Every structure is written in structure tokens, then in C-alpha cells.
Amino acid sequence: MEEGGRKIPQACRGSWRSPPRQASWSGVFSGNIKLKHSQEKRTKQRLIGSLTGYLKHTSNLELFTLRGLKVTNTYIVVNTNYKYNEEAHNEMLHNGKAAAYYSPWKDKIRRIQKGDKVFLYKSGTGIVAAGIGTGTVDTKDYKGEPDEEYFMILDSFRRLKEPLSAGEIRKAAGRNIVFLQTLFSLPDEAGKKIWRRIHENH
């Protein structure tokens, strides 16, 4: 089954519905197609529900912005790059922030939205800290080069007394997780389990 050229996963086909016959998703959200207020509200609600169902079945969720409404995965893992840059790792923990350096890696920090729950992951050790995104990306010079660090201060920042190891993370999530990227998002249910595990036991 396809919708607008995009194949829809079998698991969420039951919840994927088309807009009213005289409308289209792009038309409704761009404002080019006018609907009655109640009909427009129902149409938007149906689209958000459909996208949520679709996103739950993707492995790495991206931000969708639809006329001021967003559907986003809210659990983000940031690798502190301890293996190659111990100084940067220590600064993140000391200042309660998530950071990345140089292009294209630094641009990934822009993916963190206000309210997103962020885990700082130390290679070979596990999750060592967690906080909540403020939505504000700042830049600063790094090793004498202008604006080569992008960072975001995290609210409610906490350093774990004991790291949550990769094995424990996989166990809490109930699935395999690969920690090789600078920044990646977790499926909603896995992120919730890990967040809860951290706040209950760490």
C-alpha cells in the first residue's frame, strides 16, 4: 500500500487514512484549501495520529513540522566522543550540555527540540548523564576555530551515580541498540523505559 508515493508499513496501515476527498494533506496544512473549522480540526487530528503510528515503526525518527504542529521522537542519545576527545566529554558533564564539533557532526545538535529527553553516552561505559533539551542551540569557538562547537544546555541535568551500561540499556529497551553515531533518536517506547530506569535506579 502507498500514500503519496510512500510505502506504508503493514503494522500501521489500519490507522492511515486519507483526507476528505476535496482536500489533500499539503493543501490542508498549507492553508491553500479551506475547510470548515470543525472539519479542518478533525483532519489535522487524523493526520497527527496517522504520522504517530507511522513513526513508531521507523528505527530512527525525524522531526515533522506541519503548520506549527510537530510529531517528533523525544528521546535522543548523544555520544560524548570520550574515546577521541576526553576534554569535550568532561566539559559536557561539567556544564550540563550536549555538544558536537565540526561539520557535519555539529549540525546534528539542531535536531534536539525543546522538551526532548537527552542521554549522554560515554563510549565503552554507557549512559552517564541525562537532561531535557531547552531548544536553544548556541555556538562557540573550538580550539581557535570560530563556531566549530554547537551545543545545547540541558535542563534538569543529572549525572548518574553509576553508568547505565550498553547491556543494561538494551535490556531496559527490550531491543538491540547500536551506539556508533554522534547523535541518534530512540523509538518512543525504548526511550521511555530507559528514562524511567534511570530515574528509578540512578
SULCORMO-V86869 format. One record per residue. N is the residue number from 0. D_CENTER is the distance of its C-alpha to the mean C-alpha in Angstrom with 2 decimals. Layout:
BEGIN
n=N d_center=D_CENTER
n=N d_center=D_CENTER
END
This chain:
BEGIN
n=0 d_center=27.27
n=1 d_center=25.74
n=2 d_center=24.51
n=3 d_center=24.98
n=4 d_center=25.17
n=5 d_center=21.92
n=6 d_center=22.58
n=7 d_center=21.31
n=8 d_center=20.66
n=9 d_center=23.61
n=10 d_center=21.62
n=11 d_center=20.54
n=12 d_center=23.58
n=13 d_center=25.23
n=14 d_center=22.80
n=15 d_center=22.62
n=16 d_center=25.22
n=17 d_center=26.63
n=18 d_center=27.34
n=19 d_center=30.97
n=20 d_center=33.42
n=21 d_center=34.14
n=22 d_center=30.52
n=23 d_center=27.49
n=24 d_center=23.79
n=25 d_center=23.89
n=26 d_center=27.13
n=27 d_center=26.02
n=28 d_center=22.94
n=29 d_center=24.77
n=30 d_center=27.67
n=31 d_center=30.13
n=32 d_center=31.08
n=33 d_center=32.41
n=34 d_center=32.28
n=35 d_center=33.71
n=36 d_center=31.42
n=37 d_center=31.23
n=38 d_center=30.66
n=39 d_center=27.89
n=40 d_center=26.11
n=41 d_center=26.48
n=42 d_center=25.34
n=43 d_center=22.08
n=44 d_center=21.49
n=45 d_center=22.25
n=46 d_center=19.87
n=47 d_center=16.89
n=48 d_center=18.05
n=49 d_center=18.50
n=50 d_center=15.13
n=51 d_center=13.54
n=52 d_center=15.99
n=53 d_center=15.31
n=54 d_center=11.53
n=55 d_center=12.30
n=56 d_center=14.48
n=57 d_center=12.40
n=58 d_center=11.36
n=59 d_center=8.38
n=60 d_center=6.74
n=61 d_center=6.91
n=62 d_center=7.52
n=63 d_center=11.03
n=64 d_center=13.39
n=65 d_center=16.69
n=66 d_center=19.37
n=67 d_center=17.48
n=68 d_center=15.59
n=69 d_center=11.90
n=70 d_center=10.19
n=71 d_center=6.42
n=72 d_center=4.41
n=73 d_center=4.48
n=74 d_center=4.88
n=75 d_center=4.51
n=76 d_center=8.00
n=77 d_center=10.14
n=78 d_center=13.58
n=79 d_center=16.25
n=80 d_center=18.63
n=81 d_center=21.38
n=82 d_center=23.37
n=83 d_center=24.11
n=84 d_center=23.68
n=85 d_center=24.60
n=86 d_center=25.20
n=87 d_center=21.66
n=88 d_center=20.40
n=89 d_center=23.00
n=90 d_center=22.22
n=91 d_center=18.57
n=92 d_center=19.97
n=93 d_center=22.90
n=94 d_center=21.16
n=95 d_center=18.07
n=96 d_center=15.59
n=97 d_center=12.95
n=98 d_center=14.69
n=99 d_center=15.37
n=100 d_center=18.72
n=101 d_center=20.42
n=102 d_center=19.41
n=103 d_center=17.46
n=104 d_center=15.30
n=105 d_center=15.31
n=106 d_center=13.82
n=107 d_center=10.42
n=108 d_center=10.19
n=109 d_center=10.29
n=110 d_center=6.76
n=111 d_center=6.10
n=112 d_center=7.49
n=113 d_center=10.28
n=114 d_center=9.95
n=115 d_center=6.49
n=116 d_center=7.89
n=117 d_center=8.14
n=118 d_center=10.51
n=119 d_center=13.02
n=120 d_center=14.56
n=121 d_center=18.18
n=122 d_center=19.51
n=123 d_center=22.31
n=124 d_center=21.70
n=125 d_center=18.37
n=126 d_center=16.00
n=127 d_center=18.14
n=128 d_center=16.33
n=129 d_center=13.57
n=130 d_center=12.92
n=131 d_center=11.22
n=132 d_center=10.02
n=133 d_center=13.01
n=134 d_center=11.71
n=135 d_center=14.65
n=136 d_center=14.70
n=137 d_center=18.12
n=138 d_center=20.09
n=139 d_center=23.13
n=140 d_center=25.64
n=141 d_center=25.23
n=142 d_center=28.40
n=143 d_center=30.39
n=144 d_center=28.20
n=145 d_center=26.96
n=146 d_center=23.31
n=147 d_center=22.15
n=148 d_center=19.68
n=149 d_center=16.54
n=150 d_center=15.25
n=151 d_center=13.72
n=152 d_center=15.63
n=153 d_center=14.00
n=154 d_center=15.78
n=155 d_center=17.27
n=156 d_center=17.02
n=157 d_center=18.80
n=158 d_center=20.11
n=159 d_center=20.79
n=160 d_center=24.51
n=161 d_center=24.06
n=162 d_center=21.15
n=163 d_center=19.37
n=164 d_center=20.44
n=165 d_center=18.83
n=166 d_center=21.33
n=167 d_center=20.54
n=168 d_center=16.79
n=169 d_center=17.77
n=170 d_center=20.34
n=171 d_center=18.20
n=172 d_center=15.66
n=173 d_center=18.68
n=174 d_center=17.53
n=175 d_center=17.59
n=176 d_center=14.71
n=177 d_center=15.39
n=178 d_center=14.57
n=179 d_center=15.94
n=180 d_center=13.26
n=181 d_center=12.67
n=182 d_center=8.88
n=183 d_center=6.90
n=184 d_center=4.37
n=185 d_center=6.78
n=186 d_center=8.65
n=187 d_center=9.13
n=188 d_center=12.59
n=189 d_center=12.12
n=190 d_center=9.64
n=191 d_center=12.24
n=192 d_center=15.04
n=193 d_center=14.01
n=194 d_center=13.39
n=195 d_center=16.72
n=196 d_center=18.42
n=197 d_center=17.74
n=198 d_center=19.04
n=199 d_center=21.93
n=200 d_center=23.21
n=201 d_center=22.14
END
